[in-house]
Amino acid sequence: MFSLVLKIHILVAVLSALCFWLPIVVDKGGRAHKKLGLVYVLLLFVTSTTAITLLILTRDGAEARPTTARMPLDHYAGDSALYRAFQWFLGYVAFATFSAAITGLQALKHRARAVLAQTAFHGLVLIGGIALVVLGFRHAATPMIAVGAAGAVLGACSIKVARTLERDRTARWNGHILGMIASGIGAYSALAIVLANRLAPEFFHGEAGVVVWLIPATIGVPAMLWAMKRYARVAR
């Protein structure tokens, strides 16, 4: 079962990463933009669900799956506490990525139900990020600290945006842009760690490996701020 879920996960993860760009290149607000955005969110849902399923299937350690299916967690197989910590870490990344996408999709809806759903998702991302920072300090794991802190800040900012959705059209645009680009950062960060683990595991698992996590964010955050500034004029 592990091998089947892994194959589905890899296929859908690549498709979602490619599909991320399609809504960006078509006319904003049009029928194609909306449909492609929905397809992207659905692909991310399957990606996140299969990622968490893989973590559940390996909850007893690396020996719980085929030896040919190598994962970033393998490096920590000798330390059960650290192995489990990184399981929570990768699970958080999967949840936060899908959470960003679903809230970005819901941001343009200003009904009270959408605001409540977004606040709940962002609240979990905020709490999970803080917990991840604590876990990172406990295990002296720099990537956990960096990603947890980024997730906590993103969750807090997103809650602030969500609370103004009903009365501020610009906030709805900002929430949509923030959610969608943040989900892309999460998706490409996950792809980056898998590639880094296979191509340069010594570098990735060292302290310098945190650079791998920062590359998508280094590109995505400026793009997010630029898009918010540009489309704020459209929203007014």
Backbone as JSON, one array per atom type, in Angstrom:
{
  "sequence": "MFSLVLKIHILVAVLSALCFWLPIVVDKGGRAHKKLGLVYVLLLFVTSTTAITLLILTRDGAEARPTTARMPLDHYAGDSALYRAFQWFLGYVAFATFSAAITGLQALKHRARAVLAQTAFHGLVLIGGIALVVLGFRHAATPMIAVGAAGAVLGACSIKVARTLERDRTARWNGHILGMIASGIGAYSALAIVLANRLAPEFFHGEAGVVVWLIPATIGVPAMLWAMKRYARVAR",
  "N": [[0.82, -1.21, 0.0], [1.97, 1.21, 0.73], [3.74, 1.82, -1.39], [1.96, 2.31, -3.51], [0.51, 4.56, -2.58], [2.63, 6.33, -2.37], [3.41, 6.6, -5.08], [1.13, 7.83, -6.15], [1.18, 10.16, -4.66], [3.6, 11.42, -5.5], [3.08, 11.82, -8.25], [0.77, 13.51, -8.19], [1.76, 15.64, -6.69], [3.71, 16.74, -8.37], [2.05, 17.52, -10.51], [0.42, 19.41, -9.2], [2.31, 21.36, -8.55], [3.02, 22.23, -11.1], [0.53, 23.09, -12.02], [0.1, 25.26, -10.43], [1.03, 27.55, -11.7], [-0.71, 28.01, -13.8], [-3.26, 29.42, -13.24], [-2.15, 31.89, -12.88], [-1.21, 32.84, -15.31], [-3.42, 33.18, -16.94], [-6.33, 35.27, -17.74], [-7.28, 37.26, -15.0], [-9.88, 36.51, -12.75], [-11.56, 35.5, -14.64], [-13.42, 32.81, -16.26], [-11.7, 30.63, -16.85], [-9.6, 31.13, -15.11], [-10.81, 30.76, -12.59], [-11.62, 28.05, -12.73], [-9.18, 26.71, -13.14], [-7.9, 27.44, -10.81], [-9.46, 26.1, -8.92], [-8.96, 23.45, -9.67], [-6.25, 23.34, -9.04], [-6.32, 23.63, -6.23], [-7.71, 21.3, -5.54], [-5.86, 19.37, -6.4], [-3.8, 19.95, -4.62], [-5.05, 19.22, -2.29], [-5.22, 16.41, -2.55], [-2.47, 15.9, -2.68], [-1.59, 16.76, -0.12], [-3.13, 15.1, 1.51], [-2.23, 12.51, 0.79], [0.42, 12.79, 1.54], [0.27, 13.04, 4.34], [-0.88, 10.55, 4.82], [1.25, 8.87, 4.09], [3.03, 9.5, 6.12], [1.65, 8.52, 8.31], [1.66, 5.8, 7.69], [4.31, 5.26, 8.07], [4.73, 5.53, 10.73], [5.87, 3.84, 12.57], [8.49, 3.85, 11.99], [11.32, 3.76, 9.64], [11.56, 1.16, 8.8], [9.04, 0.3, 8.29], [8.28, 0.36, 5.7], [8.94, -0.21, 2.14], [12.42, -0.7, 1.38], [13.39, 0.51, -0.85], [12.01, 2.83, -1.18], [12.95, 5.77, -0.65], [13.11, 8.42, 1.73], [13.15, 11.82, 3.08], [13.07, 11.51, 5.84], [14.63, 9.32, 6.45], [17.21, 9.87, 7.27], [17.03, 10.29, 9.95], [16.42, 7.92, 11.11], [17.76, 6.47, 13.05], [17.28, 7.71, 15.45], [14.63, 7.67, 17.33], [13.0, 9.62, 18.59], [13.67, 12.02, 17.29], [13.03, 11.28, 14.71], [10.25, 10.99, 14.9], [9.61, 13.63, 15.52], [10.28, 14.94, 13.15], [8.39, 13.77, 11.53], [6.04, 15.0, 12.45], [6.76, 17.55, 11.72], [6.88, 17.46, 8.84], [4.24, 16.76, 8.41], [2.97, 19.05, 9.33], [3.81, 20.92, 7.42], [2.5, 19.91, 5.16], [-0.22, 20.21, 5.93], [-0.35, 23.02, 6.39], [0.21, 23.99, 3.85], [-1.99, 23.11, 2.26], [-3.99, 24.37, 3.75], [-3.42, 27.07, 3.3], [-4.04, 27.22, 0.58], [-6.82, 26.55, 0.48], [-7.93, 28.58, 2.01], [-7.17, 30.75, 0.5], [-8.74, 30.32, -1.71], [-11.25, 30.65, -0.59], [-11.2, 33.27, 0.18], [-12.26, 35.32, -1.44], [-14.91, 35.13, -1.0], [-17.17, 36.74, 0.96], [-18.85, 35.99, 2.97], [-20.04, 35.28, 6.28], [-19.59, 32.64, 7.05], [-17.4, 31.84, 5.49], [-15.43, 33.51, 6.5], [-15.26, 32.57, 9.12], [-14.4, 29.93, 8.67], [-11.88, 30.38, 7.51], [-10.56, 31.71, 9.6], [-10.45, 29.64, 11.48], [-8.81, 27.72, 10.15], [-6.44, 29.24, 9.82], [-5.87, 29.74, 12.48], [-5.16, 27.18, 13.41], [-2.86, 26.83, 11.89], [-1.28, 28.85, 12.99], [-1.07, 28.04, 15.73], [0.07, 25.51, 15.36], [2.49, 26.27, 14.17], [3.79, 27.62, 16.27], [4.06, 25.48, 18.07], [5.78, 23.93, 16.55], [8.1, 25.48, 16.5], [8.84, 25.32, 19.2], [9.32, 22.55, 19.31], [11.41, 22.45, 17.52], [13.47, 23.88, 18.85], [13.79, 22.18, 20.98], [14.91, 19.92, 19.79], [17.04, 21.01, 18.55], [16.79, 21.7, 15.84], [17.15, 23.47, 13.07], [15.63, 23.87, 10.6], [12.99, 23.26, 11.47], [12.51, 25.28, 13.34], [12.71, 27.58, 11.71], [10.69, 27.18, 9.72], [8.45, 26.78, 11.35], [8.3, 29.27, 12.66], [7.85, 30.96, 10.46], [5.39, 29.93, 9.6], [3.79, 30.5, 11.84], [3.81, 33.32, 11.85], [2.66, 33.81, 9.34], [0.14, 32.64, 9.76], [-0.9, 34.3, 11.79], [-0.96, 36.81, 10.47], [-2.74, 36.18, 8.43], [-5.09, 35.67, 9.82], [-5.67, 38.22, 10.69], [-6.18, 39.47, 8.22], [-8.39, 37.96, 7.4], [-10.37, 38.75, 9.19], [-11.22, 41.13, 8.22], [-12.52, 40.69, 5.88], [-15.28, 40.87, 5.3], [-15.92, 43.56, 5.21], [-14.08, 44.84, 3.61], [-13.0, 45.1, 0.45], [-10.47, 45.11, -0.71], [-9.05, 43.66, 1.16], [-10.07, 41.13, 0.67], [-9.03, 40.51, -1.84], [-6.3, 40.58, -1.12], [-6.24, 38.48, 0.73], [-6.82, 36.34, -0.94], [-4.64, 36.37, -2.74], [-2.48, 36.11, -0.94], [-3.03, 33.6, 0.22], [-2.97, 31.79, -1.99], [-0.37, 32.15, -3.13], [1.21, 31.59, -0.91], [0.57, 28.9, -0.58], [1.79, 27.89, -2.84], [4.46, 28.4, -2.2], [4.74, 26.6, -0.09], [4.3, 24.17, -1.45], [6.41, 24.09, -3.34], [8.54, 24.19, -1.59], [8.36, 21.71, -0.36], [8.88, 20.05, -2.59], [11.48, 20.87, -3.05], [12.89, 19.95, -0.78], [12.71, 17.21, -1.09], [14.11, 16.78, -3.5], [16.6, 17.83, -2.75], [17.27, 16.07, -0.74], [17.7, 13.78, -2.18], [19.68, 14.46, -4.07], [21.73, 15.86, -2.74], [22.22, 14.87, 0.06], [23.98, 15.18, 2.27], [24.46, 17.91, 2.42], [21.84, 18.87, 2.7], [20.92, 17.85, 5.17], [22.59, 19.1, 6.91], [23.36, 22.09, 8.85], [23.33, 24.14, 7.01], [21.38, 23.37, 5.33], [18.97, 24.62, 5.71], [18.77, 26.59, 3.9], [17.64, 25.48, 1.66], [14.94, 25.39, 2.32], [14.41, 28.08, 2.31], [14.61, 29.07, -0.26], [12.2, 28.88, -2.03], [10.54, 30.63, -0.54], [11.99, 32.99, -0.6], [11.65, 33.8, -3.2], [8.85, 33.74, -3.43], [7.66, 35.41, -1.4], [8.37, 38.22, -1.98], [7.05, 38.29, -4.48], [4.43, 37.93, -3.66], [3.96, 40.27, -2.13], [4.27, 42.19, -4.14], [2.16, 41.51, -5.88], [-0.05, 41.96, -4.21], [0.11, 44.72, -3.89], [-0.23, 45.56, -6.53], [-2.81, 44.57, -7.29], [-4.37, 45.75, -5.44], [-5.1, 48.2, -6.38], [-6.88, 47.48, -8.36], [-8.93, 46.44, -6.88], [-10.11, 48.57, -5.61]],
  "CA": [[0.0, 0.0, 0.0], [2.85, 2.37, 0.8], [4.27, 2.12, -2.72], [0.87, 2.88, -4.3], [0.25, 5.92, -2.08], [3.8, 7.14, -2.72], [3.35, 6.92, -6.51], [0.06, 8.83, -6.32], [1.66, 11.42, -4.05], [4.6, 12.04, -6.37], [2.42, 12.28, -9.47], [-0.11, 14.65, -7.92], [2.6, 16.74, -6.22], [4.3, 17.38, -9.57], [0.95, 18.17, -11.23], [-0.01, 20.61, -8.46], [3.36, 22.36, -8.69], [2.89, 22.78, -12.45], [-0.77, 23.76, -12.12], [0.17, 26.52, -9.67], [1.3, 28.67, -12.59], [-1.75, 28.21, -14.81], [-4.16, 30.53, -12.94], [-1.4, 33.15, -12.9], [-0.98, 33.32, -16.67], [-4.68, 33.48, -17.63], [-6.98, 36.49, -17.28], [-7.73, 37.15, -13.62], [-11.32, 36.64, -12.52], [-12.32, 34.85, -15.71], [-13.86, 31.43, -16.03], [-10.54, 29.75, -16.86], [-8.86, 31.4, -13.88], [-11.53, 30.14, -11.47], [-11.59, 26.59, -12.85], [-7.81, 26.25, -12.92], [-7.63, 27.61, -9.38], [-10.14, 25.01, -8.22], [-8.2, 22.23, -9.96], [-5.01, 23.43, -8.27], [-6.64, 23.37, -4.82], [-8.03, 19.88, -5.43], [-4.6, 18.63, -6.5], [-3.09, 20.13, -3.36], [-5.75, 18.42, -1.28], [-4.76, 15.03, -2.71], [-1.06, 15.88, -2.31], [-1.47, 16.86, 1.34], [-3.73, 13.9, 2.1], [-1.33, 11.37, 0.59], [1.63, 13.04, 2.34], [-0.05, 12.68, 5.73], [-1.07, 9.1, 4.82], [2.58, 8.27, 4.09], [3.61, 9.68, 7.46], [0.95, 7.58, 9.2], [2.12, 4.45, 7.36], [5.69, 5.1, 8.56], [4.79, 5.98, 12.13], [6.7, 2.91, 13.34], [9.88, 3.95, 11.57], [11.64, 3.53, 8.23], [11.43, -0.25, 8.47], [7.64, 0.01, 8.02], [8.0, 0.52, 4.28], [9.99, -0.8, 1.29], [13.72, -0.03, 1.5], [13.65, 1.25, -2.08], [11.27, 4.1, -1.14], [13.75, 6.63, 0.22], [12.44, 9.65, 2.14], [14.01, 12.68, 3.91], [13.06, 11.04, 7.22], [15.57, 8.21, 6.63], [18.41, 10.35, 7.94], [16.8, 10.31, 11.4], [15.89, 6.62, 11.5], [18.45, 5.97, 14.23], [16.82, 8.44, 16.64], [13.17, 7.58, 17.24], [12.38, 10.89, 19.0], [13.88, 12.99, 16.22], [12.26, 10.77, 13.58], [8.84, 11.35, 15.13], [9.52, 15.08, 15.45], [10.27, 15.32, 11.74], [7.1, 13.37, 10.99], [5.13, 16.11, 12.77], [7.22, 18.69, 10.92], [6.41, 17.31, 7.47], [2.78, 16.8, 8.46], [2.59, 20.46, 9.46], [4.03, 21.55, 6.11], [1.41, 19.46, 4.28], [-1.47, 20.85, 6.35], [-0.27, 24.46, 6.19], [0.15, 24.25, 2.41], [-3.38, 22.99, 1.83], [-4.75, 25.4, 4.46], [-3.23, 28.33, 2.58], [-4.77, 27.15, -0.69], [-8.27, 26.57, 0.68], [-8.32, 29.9, 2.49], [-7.04, 31.65, -0.64], [-9.93, 30.08, -2.54], [-12.42, 31.15, 0.12], [-11.03, 34.68, 0.56], [-13.11, 36.21, -2.23], [-16.26, 35.02, -0.47], [-17.19, 37.57, 2.17], [-19.88, 35.54, 3.91], [-19.54, 35.02, 7.63], [-19.12, 31.27, 7.13], [-16.07, 31.8, 4.91], [-14.53, 34.17, 7.46], [-15.1, 31.65, 10.25], [-13.58, 28.8, 8.22], [-10.52, 30.85, 7.35], [-9.99, 31.98, 10.93], [-10.16, 28.34, 12.1], [-7.63, 27.16, 9.48], [-5.26, 30.04, 10.15], [-5.59, 29.53, 13.89], [-4.43, 25.92, 13.52], [-1.52, 27.07, 11.34], [-0.57, 29.65, 13.98], [-0.76, 27.2, 16.9], [1.02, 24.48, 14.91], [3.79, 26.91, 13.95], [4.4, 27.85, 17.58], [4.45, 24.16, 18.58], [6.93, 23.47, 15.76], [9.26, 26.23, 16.99], [9.21, 24.69, 20.47], [9.88, 21.25, 18.97], [12.7, 22.69, 16.88], [14.46, 24.22, 19.88], [14.01, 20.98, 21.79], [15.77, 18.99, 19.06], [18.08, 21.8, 17.88], [16.56, 21.51, 14.4], [16.96, 24.8, 12.5], [14.49, 23.95, 9.67], [11.73, 23.29, 12.22], [12.37, 26.61, 13.93], [12.47, 28.55, 10.64], [9.38, 26.94, 9.1], [7.44, 27.02, 12.38], [8.18, 30.72, 12.86], [7.2, 31.51, 9.26], [3.99, 29.5, 9.63], [3.09, 31.24, 12.9], [3.63, 34.7, 11.39], [1.69, 33.77, 8.25], [-1.16, 32.37, 10.34], [-1.36, 35.5, 12.5], [-1.29, 37.83, 9.47], [-3.92, 35.73, 7.69], [-6.25, 35.89, 10.7], [-5.94, 39.66, 10.64], [-6.8, 39.75, 6.93], [-9.7, 37.3, 7.35], [-11.34, 39.47, 10.02], [-11.68, 42.33, 7.51], [-13.04, 40.29, 4.58], [-16.67, 41.25, 5.08], [-16.09, 44.99, 5.0], [-12.98, 45.42, 2.84], [-12.79, 44.36, -0.79], [-9.03, 44.96, -0.89], [-8.63, 42.55, 2.03], [-10.44, 39.88, 0.02], [-8.0, 40.28, -2.85], [-5.06, 40.27, -0.42], [-6.37, 37.14, 1.29], [-6.74, 35.39, -2.05], [-3.25, 36.34, -3.23], [-1.64, 35.59, 0.13], [-3.27, 32.17, 0.38], [-2.53, 31.02, -3.15], [1.09, 32.17, -3.28], [1.75, 30.86, 0.25], [0.45, 27.46, -0.85], [2.83, 27.59, -3.81], [5.72, 28.35, -1.46], [4.75, 25.32, 0.62], [4.41, 23.06, -2.41], [7.76, 24.06, -3.91], [9.47, 23.87, -0.5], [8.32, 20.25, -0.22], [9.61, 19.48, -3.71], [12.9, 21.2, -2.88], [13.55, 19.09, 0.21], [12.8, 15.86, -1.65], [15.21, 16.8, -4.47], [17.85, 18.04, -2.02], [17.57, 14.84, 0.0], [18.19, 12.77, -3.12], [20.85, 14.92, -4.81], [22.81, 16.29, -1.84], [21.73, 14.63, 1.42], [24.9, 15.7, 3.28], [24.21, 19.35, 2.53], [20.47, 19.12, 3.15], [20.73, 17.52, 6.58], [23.44, 19.96, 7.73], [22.74, 23.35, 9.24], [23.15, 24.96, 5.81], [20.23, 22.87, 4.59], [17.81, 25.5, 5.86], [18.73, 27.39, 2.67], [16.7, 24.81, 0.74], [13.59, 25.81, 2.7], [14.24, 29.52, 2.11], [14.62, 29.45, -1.68], [10.86, 29.24, -2.53], [10.02, 31.79, 0.18], [12.74, 34.16, -1.08], [11.01, 34.2, -4.46], [7.41, 33.87, -3.28], [7.21, 36.53, -0.55], [8.36, 39.47, -2.77], [5.99, 38.2, -5.49], [3.17, 38.11, -2.94], [3.83, 41.69, -1.79], [4.08, 42.92, -5.4], [0.81, 41.23, -6.37], [-1.01, 42.65, -3.33], [0.17, 46.15, -4.21], [-0.77, 45.78, -7.87], [-4.24, 44.3, -7.39], [-5.1, 46.63, -4.52], [-5.66, 49.26, -7.22], [-8.02, 46.91, -9.07], [-10.01, 46.17, -5.93], [-10.76, 49.81, -5.15]],
  "C": [[0.86, 1.27, 0.0], [3.32, 2.79, -0.59], [3.21, 2.78, -3.6], [0.61, 4.33, -3.89], [1.4, 6.84, -2.46], [3.77, 7.55, -4.19], [2.28, 7.97, -6.79], [0.52, 10.18, -5.8], [2.64, 12.14, -4.97], [3.96, 12.6, -7.62], [1.6, 13.54, -9.23], [0.68, 15.85, -7.43], [3.22, 17.5, -7.4], [3.22, 18.13, -10.34], [0.51, 19.45, -10.52], [1.02, 21.72, -8.58], [3.31, 23.02, -10.08], [1.61, 23.6, -12.6], [-0.8, 25.1, -11.38], [0.31, 27.72, -10.59], [0.16, 28.98, -13.56], [-2.73, 29.34, -14.47], [-3.48, 31.89, -13.02], [-1.33, 33.72, -14.31], [-2.26, 33.63, -17.44], [-5.29, 34.76, -17.07], [-7.58, 36.3, -15.89], [-9.24, 37.36, -13.51], [-12.18, 35.98, -13.57], [-12.67, 33.42, -15.38], [-12.69, 30.46, -15.95], [-9.74, 29.89, -15.57], [-9.5, 30.68, -12.69], [-11.44, 28.61, -11.54], [-10.2, 26.04, -12.6], [-7.42, 26.37, -11.45], [-8.25, 26.49, -8.56], [-9.4, 23.69, -8.43], [-6.91, 22.2, -9.14], [-5.25, 23.09, -6.8], [-6.97, 21.89, -4.61], [-6.78, 19.01, -5.51], [-3.79, 18.75, -5.2], [-3.73, 19.32, -2.23], [-5.28, 16.96, -1.34], [-3.29, 14.91, -2.3], [-0.88, 15.87, -0.81], [-2.0, 15.61, 2.02], [-2.83, 12.69, 1.96], [-0.04, 11.55, 1.39], [1.4, 12.63, 3.79], [-0.27, 11.17, 5.85], [0.27, 8.38, 4.86], [3.23, 8.37, 5.46], [2.95, 8.73, 8.47], [1.45, 6.15, 8.96], [3.54, 4.19, 7.86], [5.82, 5.52, 10.01], [5.66, 5.08, 13.01], [8.16, 2.92, 12.9], [10.08, 3.57, 10.11], [11.46, 2.07, 7.83], [10.0, -0.64, 8.12], [7.29, 0.13, 6.55], [9.12, -0.11, 3.46], [11.3, -0.02, 1.38], [14.04, 0.8, 0.26], [12.96, 2.63, -2.09], [11.97, 5.04, -0.16], [13.02, 7.94, 0.48], [13.41, 10.51, 2.96], [14.09, 12.21, 5.35], [14.13, 9.98, 7.49], [16.8, 8.63, 7.43], [18.28, 10.26, 9.46], [16.3, 8.97, 11.93], [16.53, 6.07, 12.77], [18.03, 6.62, 15.52], [15.3, 8.52, 16.58], [12.47, 8.89, 17.6], [12.49, 11.94, 17.89], [13.1, 12.58, 14.97], [10.8, 11.17, 13.7], [8.63, 12.86, 15.04], [9.46, 15.55, 14.0], [9.01, 14.82, 11.02], [6.07, 14.47, 11.23], [5.47, 17.33, 11.91], [6.69, 18.61, 9.5], [4.89, 17.3, 7.39], [2.27, 18.23, 8.56], [2.73, 21.18, 8.12], [2.9, 21.19, 5.16], [0.1, 20.16, 4.64], [-1.46, 22.35, 6.06], [-0.36, 24.83, 4.71], [-1.28, 24.17, 1.89], [-4.25, 24.05, 2.49], [-4.64, 26.74, 3.75], [-4.04, 28.35, 1.29], [-6.27, 27.27, -0.49], [-8.73, 27.93, 1.19], [-8.17, 30.96, 1.39], [-8.24, 31.53, -1.56], [-11.16, 30.71, -1.91], [-12.37, 32.66, 0.36], [-11.96, 35.63, -0.19], [-14.57, 36.11, -1.84], [-16.31, 35.77, 0.86], [-18.31, 37.19, 3.13], [-19.25, 35.19, 5.25], [-18.97, 33.62, 7.76], [-17.7, 31.13, 6.59], [-15.05, 32.41, 5.86], [-14.24, 33.25, 8.63], [-14.19, 30.49, 9.87], [-12.12, 29.21, 8.09], [-9.84, 31.08, 8.68], [-9.61, 30.68, 11.62], [-8.9, 27.72, 11.49], [-6.37, 27.91, 9.88], [-4.88, 29.9, 11.62], [-4.8, 28.25, 14.12], [-3.0, 26.06, 12.98], [-0.67, 27.86, 12.33], [-0.13, 28.79, 15.17], [0.27, 26.12, 16.53], [2.41, 25.05, 14.69], [4.52, 27.15, 15.26], [4.89, 26.54, 18.18], [5.69, 23.65, 17.86], [8.21, 24.19, 16.19], [9.77, 25.61, 18.29], [9.89, 23.35, 20.23], [11.26, 21.41, 18.35], [13.79, 23.04, 17.87], [14.8, 23.0, 20.73], [14.99, 20.02, 21.13], [16.9, 19.71, 18.32], [18.01, 21.63, 16.36], [16.2, 22.86, 13.77], [15.79, 24.86, 11.51], [13.14, 24.01, 10.38], [11.47, 24.68, 12.78], [11.99, 27.63, 12.86], [11.07, 28.41, 10.04], [8.26, 27.2, 10.1], [7.21, 28.51, 12.6], [7.47, 31.38, 11.68], [5.72, 31.16, 9.23], [3.18, 30.26, 10.66], [2.81, 32.68, 12.47], [2.58, 34.76, 10.28], [0.28, 33.54, 8.78], [-1.75, 33.59, 11.03], [-1.78, 36.59, 11.52], [-2.57, 37.47, 8.72], [-5.19, 35.88, 8.51], [-6.66, 37.35, 10.66], [-6.64, 40.04, 9.34], [-8.22, 39.19, 6.89], [-10.76, 38.08, 8.11], [-11.87, 40.72, 9.33], [-12.33, 41.99, 6.17], [-14.42, 40.85, 4.3], [-16.83, 42.72, 4.73], [-15.05, 45.62, 4.08], [-12.69, 44.56, 1.62], [-11.3, 44.13, -1.06], [-8.5, 43.8, -0.05], [-8.97, 41.2, 1.41], [-9.43, 39.52, -1.07], [-6.69, 39.86, -2.19], [-5.09, 38.86, 0.16], [-6.24, 36.07, 0.23], [-5.3, 35.24, -2.53], [-2.33, 35.7, -2.2], [-1.79, 34.07, 0.24], [-2.71, 31.36, -0.77], [-1.01, 31.0, -3.29], [1.75, 31.44, -2.11], [1.66, 29.36, 0.03], [1.49, 27.02, -1.87], [4.2, 27.5, -3.16], [5.84, 27.01, -0.73], [4.98, 24.14, -0.31], [5.83, 22.95, -2.96], [8.82, 23.81, -2.84], [9.53, 22.36, -0.31], [9.07, 19.56, -1.35], [11.11, 19.7, -3.56], [13.58, 20.27, -1.9], [13.68, 17.66, -0.3], [13.97, 15.78, -2.63], [16.55, 16.94, -3.76], [18.26, 16.78, -1.28], [18.14, 13.77, -0.93], [19.51, 13.18, -3.77], [22.03, 15.28, -3.92], [22.4, 16.12, -0.39], [22.65, 15.18, 2.5], [24.67, 17.19, 3.51], [22.84, 19.61, 3.17], [20.31, 18.89, 4.65], [21.7, 18.27, 7.5], [22.71, 21.24, 8.07], [22.47, 24.25, 8.04], [21.94, 24.53, 5.01], [19.0, 23.73, 4.7], [17.66, 26.4, 4.63], [17.73, 26.81, 1.69], [15.27, 25.26, 1.03], [13.34, 27.28, 2.34], [14.15, 29.92, 0.65], [13.21, 29.77, -2.2], [10.29, 30.47, -1.85], [10.7, 33.07, -0.29], [12.15, 34.69, -2.38], [9.54, 34.55, -4.24], [6.95, 35.08, -2.48], [7.26, 37.87, -1.29], [7.27, 39.47, -3.84], [4.62, 38.44, -4.86], [2.93, 39.6, -2.63], [3.58, 42.53, -3.04], [2.66, 42.74, -5.91], [-0.25, 41.93, -5.53], [-1.06, 44.15, -3.66], [-0.48, 46.43, -5.56], [-2.29, 45.65, -7.9], [-5.05, 45.08, -6.37], [-5.76, 47.77, -5.3], [-6.9, 48.78, -7.97], [-9.22, 46.77, -8.15], [-10.76, 47.43, -5.51], [-11.84, 50.27, -6.12]]
}
